[in-house]
Amino acid sequence: MKTVMKQLLQSTPFLMATIFFCIPYAWAQEENPVQEPMLGIPCVTKAKGYVVHFTAYQRAEKGGKEEEGKKKLEFERFCHNLPITGTTLITIDLVDHYTRSRPVALRIVETASGEEQGTVTETRTLVELPEKNYRAGLLETQVDFNKRGVYAAVLTIGGEEISIPIRVGIKEEASLARRLLPIIFGILILAALGYAFYRYRSTKGKKAEMKAKKETEEK
């Protein structure tokens, strides 16, 4: 048993290297770096050389003390996936100073899949802020998402558009890549165990062969 564990430990670096290779690859398959948050930095979107921080606030009931028969309402912060419809406060922070020096316009629109694969069309505009300079780098607006669906915050910076996706009231489903990861891990673990067992049997067989040969020579 100790030999099996030793062989398994010897194959662990290979197993871990394979796992760490598969994880970023799976994420890369499901995320568009132009429209999704940057890896490891929640709510941050990078596109066309611009970096912006998107945050949405929705009211949510919290289980606290009731005051005069009314439940205390608090705001919860979200990124691109909003759990419910209704009034939502949206803030966009222009991270770099270069962006703050340029005129910026904002539209919150409802979107739908275009006729061509991978394209998106705007079906209606919910909010539109005219172009202006935001020296402090902060845009704020209030939106009433009156139905579930896919929306977008469209920033126009110096004539260039950046589309930040917003999913409202839609349960996020795991992508195919994420669903396959547990299966991949299971296969890798079984492969490592099989390799360790093979090495154990092979080593054991060689030792038995050498022992038999030695006994034959002694006779």
Backbone hydrogen bonds in HBPLUS format (Angstrom, degrees):
<---DONOR---> <-ACCEPTOR-->    atom                        ^
c    i                          cat <-CA-CA->   ^        H-A-AA   ^      H-
h    n   atom  resd res      DA  || num        DHA   H-A  angle D-A-AA Bond
n    s   type  num  typ     dist DA aas  dist angle  dist       angle   num
A0005-MET N   A0001-MET O   3.01 MM   4  6.36 161.1  2.05 152.6 156.9     1
A0006-LYS N   A0002-LYS O   2.92 MM   4  6.14 150.5  2.00 143.1 151.8     2
A0007-GLN N   A0003-THR O   2.93 MM   4  6.21 158.7  1.98 150.8 155.7     3
A0008-LEU N   A0004-VAL O   2.91 MM   4  6.15 152.8  1.98 147.6 155.8     4
A0009-LEU N   A0005-MET O   2.90 MM   4  6.12 156.7  1.96 147.6 153.3     5
A0010-GLN N   A0006-LYS O   3.01 MM   4  6.27 146.2  2.13 142.5 152.0     6
A0011-SER N   A0007-GLN O   3.15 MM   4  6.45 138.7  2.33 139.5 149.4     7
A0011-SER N   A0008-LEU O   3.13 MM   3  5.21 127.9  2.42  95.1 108.4     8
A0012-THR N   A0008-LEU O   3.05 MM   4  6.21 115.2  2.48 137.4 154.0     9
A0012-THR N   A0009-LEU O   3.24 MM   3  5.00 148.3  2.34  93.4 102.7    10
A0015-LEU N   A0011-SER O   3.16 MM   4  6.46 157.4  2.22 148.9 155.7    11
A0016-MET N   A0012-THR O   2.83 MM   4  6.08 166.2  1.85 167.4 169.4    12
A0017-ALA N   A0013-PRO O   2.93 MM   4  6.04 159.8  1.97 147.9 153.7    13
A0018-THR N   A0014-PHE O   3.04 MM   4  6.21 153.5  2.11 145.3 152.1    14
A0019-ILE N   A0015-LEU O   3.02 MM   4  6.30 155.8  2.08 148.5 155.2    15
A0020-PHE N   A0016-MET O   2.95 MM   4  6.17 169.0  1.97 156.2 158.3    16
A0021-PHE N   A0017-ALA O   3.09 MM   4  6.19 135.1  2.30 135.2 146.8    17
A0022-CYS N   A0018-THR O   3.01 MM   4  6.24 148.1  2.11 144.2 152.6    18
A0022-CYS N   A0019-ILE O   3.07 MM   3  5.11 117.3  2.48  95.0 110.2    19
A0023-ILE N   A0019-ILE O   3.04 MM   4  6.30 154.7  2.11 157.4 163.0    20
A0026-ALA N   A0022-CYS O   2.88 MM   4  6.04 156.2  1.94 153.0 158.8    21
A0027-TRP N   A0023-ILE O   3.06 MM   4  6.35 161.3  2.09 155.2 160.2    22
A0028-ALA N   A0024-PRO O   2.86 MM   4  5.99 155.0  1.93 145.0 152.4    23
A0029-GLN N   A0025-TYR O   3.11 MM   4  6.34 138.9  2.29 140.9 150.8    24
A0030-GLU N   A0027-TRP O   3.11 MM   3  5.43 138.1  2.29 103.8 114.7    25
A0031-GLU N   A0027-TRP O   3.05 MM   4  6.09 134.8  2.26 153.9 165.8    26
A0035-GLN N   A0032-ASN O   2.99 MM   3  5.58 134.9  2.20 117.0 127.8    27
A0036-GLU N   A0032-ASN O   2.84 MM   4  5.65 150.6  1.92 169.1 175.3    28
A0038-MET N   A0044-VAL O   2.77 MM   6  5.76 141.2  1.92 147.1 159.7    29
A0041-ILE N   A0038-MET O   3.00 MM   3  5.41 165.6  2.02 132.7 135.3    30
A0044-VAL N   A0041-ILE O   3.40 MM   3  5.94 160.8  2.44 135.4 135.0    31
A0054-PHE N   A0043-CYS O   2.83 MM  11  5.30 160.7  1.87 166.5 160.7    32
A0045-THR N   A0052-VAL O   2.87 MM   7  5.47 168.2  1.88 166.0 169.8    33
A0052-VAL N   A0045-THR O   2.97 MM   7  5.47 167.2  1.99 161.0 164.5    34
A0047-ALA N   A0050-TYR O   2.95 MM   3  5.38 157.4  2.00 151.0 158.2    35
A0050-TYR N   A0047-ALA O   2.83 MM   3  5.38 167.0  1.85 126.9 129.3    36
A0095-VAL N   A0051-VAL O   3.14 MM  44  5.72 144.6  2.27 145.8 154.5    37
A0053-HIS N   A0093-ASP O   2.89 MM  40  4.93 159.8  1.93 141.2 148.0    38
A0093-ASP N   A0053-HIS O   2.83 MM  40  4.93 165.0  1.85 144.0 147.8    39
A0055-THR N   A0091-THR O   2.96 MM  36  5.35 156.1  2.02 164.5 166.4    40
A0091-THR N   A0055-THR O   2.90 MM  36  5.35 169.6  1.91 160.9 164.0    41
A0056-ALA N   A0078-PHE O   2.97 MM  22  5.15 169.2  1.98 144.7 146.0    42
A0078-PHE N   A0056-ALA O   2.76 MM  22  5.15 154.7  1.82 157.4 163.7    43
A0057-TYR N   A0089-LEU O   2.74 MM  32  5.03 157.0  1.79 150.4 157.9    44
A0089-LEU N   A0057-TYR O   2.98 MM  32  5.03 159.7  2.03 149.0 150.6    45
A0058-GLN N   A0076-GLU O   3.03 MM  18  5.46 156.3  2.08 150.8 156.6    46
A0076-GLU N   A0058-GLN O   2.81 MM  18  5.46 166.2  1.83 156.9 159.8    47
A0060-ALA N   A0074-GLU O   2.79 MM  14  5.63 161.3  1.82 171.0 175.1    48
A0074-GLU N   A0060-ALA O   3.22 MM  14  5.63 175.6  2.22 153.8 154.0    49
A0064-GLY N   A0062-LYS O   2.84 MM   2  5.72 118.2  2.23 116.4  98.9    50
A0067-GLU N   A0070-LYS O   3.03 MM   3  5.35 155.8  2.09 155.8 151.0    51
A0070-LYS N   A0067-GLU O   3.12 MM   3  5.35 157.4  2.17 107.1 114.2    52
A0167-ARG N   A0080-HIS O   2.77 MM  87  6.13 170.6  1.78 171.1 173.3    53
A0082-LEU N   A0167-ARG O   2.70 MM  85  5.98 163.8  1.73 170.6 176.2    54
A0169-GLY N   A0082-LEU O   2.75 MM  87  6.01 158.5  1.80 152.0 159.6    55
A0086-GLY N   A0145-PHE O   2.72 MM  59  4.98 162.5  1.75 137.7 143.2    56
A0145-PHE N   A0086-GLY O   3.13 MM  59  4.98 155.5  2.19 129.0 121.7    57
A0088-THR N   A0143-VAL O   2.70 MM  55  5.21 156.1  1.76 158.7 166.9    58
A0143-VAL N   A0088-THR O   2.81 MM  55  5.21 169.3  1.82 156.6 160.0    59
A0090-ILE N   A0141-THR O   2.84 MM  51  5.43 177.1  1.84 172.4 172.8    60
A0141-THR N   A0090-ILE O   2.99 MM  51  5.43 151.7  2.08 153.7 160.4    61
A0092-ILE N   A0139-LEU O   2.86 MM  47  5.07 156.9  1.91 144.9 151.1    62
A0139-LEU N   A0092-ILE O   2.88 MM  47  5.07 166.1  1.90 148.5 153.3    63
A0094-LEU N   A0137-GLY O   2.69 MM  43  4.77 164.7  1.71 146.5 151.5    64
A0101-SER N   A0098-TYR O   3.17 MM   3  5.37 143.6  2.31 100.4 110.7    65
A0102-ARG N   A0099-THR O   3.09 MM   3  5.40 165.1  2.11 112.5 116.8    66
A0158-GLY N   A0103-PRO O   3.35 MM  55  6.00 159.7  2.40 166.3 170.4    67
A0104-VAL N   A0132-LYS O   2.75 MM  28  5.42 170.2  1.76 142.2 141.5    68
A0132-LYS N   A0104-VAL O   3.08 MM  28  5.42 152.6  2.15 125.5 129.9    69
A0105-ALA N   A0156-THR O   2.99 MM  51  5.04 153.4  2.06 136.1 144.7    70
A0156-THR N   A0105-ALA O   2.90 MM  51  5.04 164.0  1.93 141.1 144.3    71
A0106-LEU N   A0129-LEU O   3.22 MM  23  5.07 162.4  2.26 135.0 140.4    72
A0129-LEU N   A0106-LEU O   2.72 MM  23  5.07 169.1  1.73 158.0 161.9    73
A0107-ARG N   A0154-VAL O   2.97 MM  47  5.09 147.4  2.08 136.8 147.0    74
A0154-VAL N   A0107-ARG O   2.72 MM  47  5.09 164.0  1.74 162.1 163.8    75
A0108-ILE N   A0127-VAL O   2.86 MM  19  5.04 160.6  1.90 140.9 144.8    76
A0126-LEU N   A0108-ILE O   2.77 MM  18  5.51 160.5  1.80 161.3 168.1    77
A0127-VAL N   A0108-ILE O   3.33 MM  19  5.04 158.3  2.38 133.0 137.0    78
A0109-VAL N   A0152-ALA O   2.94 MM  43  5.42 163.7  1.96 159.5 162.3    79
A0152-ALA N   A0109-VAL O   2.84 MM  43  5.42 142.8  1.98 154.2 159.7    80
A0110-GLU N   A0124-ARG O   2.86 MM  14  5.39 161.4  1.89 154.4 160.6    81
A0123-THR N   A0110-GLU O   2.82 MM  13  5.58 162.5  1.85 146.4 152.2    82
A0111-THR N   A0150-VAL O   2.94 MM  39  5.80 173.8  1.94 153.1 152.5    83
A0112-ALA N   A0121-THR O   2.90 MM   9  5.40 146.3  2.02 151.2 159.9    84
A0121-THR N   A0112-ALA O   2.83 MM   9  5.40 171.9  1.83 165.0 167.8    85
A0114-GLY N   A0119-THR O   2.81 MM   5  4.88 173.7  1.81 127.2 124.9    86
A0119-THR N   A0116-GLU O   3.18 MM   3  5.73 158.9  2.23 137.7 137.0    87
A0137-GLY N   A0134-TYR O   2.85 MM   3  5.02 141.2  2.00 102.0 114.6    88
A0149-GLY N   A0168-VAL O   3.09 MM  19  5.42 155.4  2.15 139.4 145.9    89
A0168-VAL N   A0149-GLY O   2.95 MM  19  5.42 177.5  1.95 171.7 171.2    90
A0151-TYR N   A0166-ILE O   2.70 MM  15  4.87 177.6  1.70 162.6 162.2    91
A0166-ILE N   A0151-TYR O   2.84 MM  15  4.87 156.4  1.90 132.9 127.7    92
A0153-ALA N   A0164-ILE O   2.82 MM  11  5.01 160.7  1.86 145.6 149.4    93
A0164-ILE N   A0153-ALA O   2.91 MM  11  5.01 163.5  1.93 136.8 142.3    94
A0155-LEU N   A0162-ILE O   2.84 MM   7  5.07 160.8  1.87 156.0 155.2    95
A0162-ILE N   A0155-LEU O   2.76 MM   7  5.07 152.1  1.83 148.1 156.9    96
A0157-ILE N   A0160-GLU O   2.71 MM   3  5.17 156.0  1.76 160.8 158.2    97
A0160-GLU N   A0157-ILE O   3.01 MM   3  5.17 167.0  2.03 114.9 117.3    98
A0179-ARG N   A0175-SER O   2.96 MM   4  6.24 156.2  2.02 151.4 158.7    99
A0180-LEU N   A0176-LEU O   2.97 MM   4  6.14 139.3  2.14 143.8 154.2   100
A0181-LEU N   A0177-ALA O   3.20 MM   4  6.39 128.2  2.48 139.2 151.6   101
A0181-LEU N   A0178-ARG O   3.30 MM   3  5.24 139.6  2.48  94.3 104.9   102
A0183-ILE N   A0180-LEU O   3.07 MM   3  5.27 116.1  2.49 102.8 118.4   103
A0184-ILE N   A0180-LEU O   2.90 MM   4  6.20 158.1  1.94 157.3 164.6   104
A0185-PHE N   A0181-LEU O   2.84 MM   4  6.12 162.8  1.87 159.4 163.8   105
A0186-GLY N   A0182-PRO O   2.91 MM   4  6.10 158.2  1.95 144.9 150.9   106
A0187-ILE N   A0183-ILE O   2.93 MM   4  6.20 159.0  1.98 151.1 156.2   107
A0188-LEU N   A0184-ILE O   2.94 MM   4  6.18 160.1  1.98 151.1 156.7   108
A0189-ILE N   A0185-PHE O   2.89 MM   4  6.12 158.5  1.93 152.6 158.3   109
A0190-LEU N   A0186-GLY O   2.95 MM   4  6.14 164.3  1.98 149.9 154.3   110
A0191-ALA N   A0187-ILE O   2.84 MM   4  6.01 152.3  1.91 145.1 153.6   111
A0192-ALA N   A0188-LEU O   2.89 MM   4  6.13 152.5  1.96 145.0 152.3   112
A0193-LEU N   A0189-ILE O   2.91 MM   4  6.19 160.5  1.95 151.7 156.8   113
A0194-GLY N   A0190-LEU O   2.80 MM   4  5.97 158.7  1.84 147.4 154.0   114
A0195-TYR N   A0191-ALA O   2.85 MM   4  6.03 154.3  1.92 144.8 151.9   115
A0196-ALA N   A0192-ALA O   2.90 MM   4  6.12 159.5  1.94 147.6 153.2   116
A0197-PHE N   A0193-LEU O   2.88 MM   4  6.10 158.3  1.93 149.5 155.5   117
A0198-TYR N   A0194-GLY O   2.90 MM   4  6.07 154.2  1.97 144.2 151.7   118
A0199-ARG N   A0195-TYR O   2.90 MM   4  6.17 160.6  1.94 150.9 155.8   119
A0200-TYR N   A0196-ALA O   2.91 MM   4  6.11 151.5  1.99 143.2 151.6   120
A0201-ARG N   A0197-PHE O   2.87 MM   4  6.14 164.3  1.90 152.9 156.0   121
A0202-SER N   A0198-TYR O   2.84 MM   4  5.98 157.9  1.89 148.3 155.4   122
A0203-THR N   A0199-ARG O   2.86 MM   4  5.97 162.4  1.89 146.9 151.6   123
A0204-LYS N   A0200-TYR O   2.87 MM   4  5.99 160.8  1.91 148.1 154.2   124
A0205-GLY N   A0201-ARG O   2.85 MM   4  5.97 155.4  1.91 144.3 151.0   125
A0206-LYS N   A0202-SER O   3.02 MM   4  6.26 155.2  2.08 145.8 152.1   126
A0207-LYS N   A0203-THR O   2.96 MM   4  6.21 158.1  2.01 149.9 155.8   127
A0208-ALA N   A0204-LYS O   2.98 MM   4  6.22 157.6  2.03 147.7 153.7   128
A0209-GLU N   A0205-GLY O   2.92 MM   4  6.11 152.7  1.99 144.4 152.4   129
A0210-MET N   A0206-LYS O   2.87 MM   4  6.08 158.3  1.91 149.4 155.1   130
A0211-LYS N   A0207-LYS O   2.90 MM   4  6.06 152.6  1.97 145.2 153.1   131
A0212-ALA N   A0208-ALA O   2.94 MM   4  6.13 158.5  1.99 145.7 151.1   132
A0213-LYS N   A0209-GLU O   2.94 MM   4  6.11 154.9  2.00 144.6 151.8   133
A0214-LYS N   A0210-MET O   2.91 MM   4  6.05 152.2  1.98 142.0 149.6   134
A0215-GLU N   A0211-LYS O   2.96 MM   4  6.20 156.9  2.01 147.6 153.5   135
A0216-THR N   A0212-ALA O   2.97 MM   4  6.18 149.7  2.07 142.3 150.7   136
A0217-GLU N   A0213-LYS O   2.99 MM   4  6.25 154.2  2.06 145.7 152.2   137
A0218-GLU N   A0214-LYS O   3.02 MM   4  6.25 150.0  2.11 145.6 153.7   138
A0219-LYS N   A0215-GLU O   3.16 MM   4  6.40 141.0  2.32 139.0 148.2   139
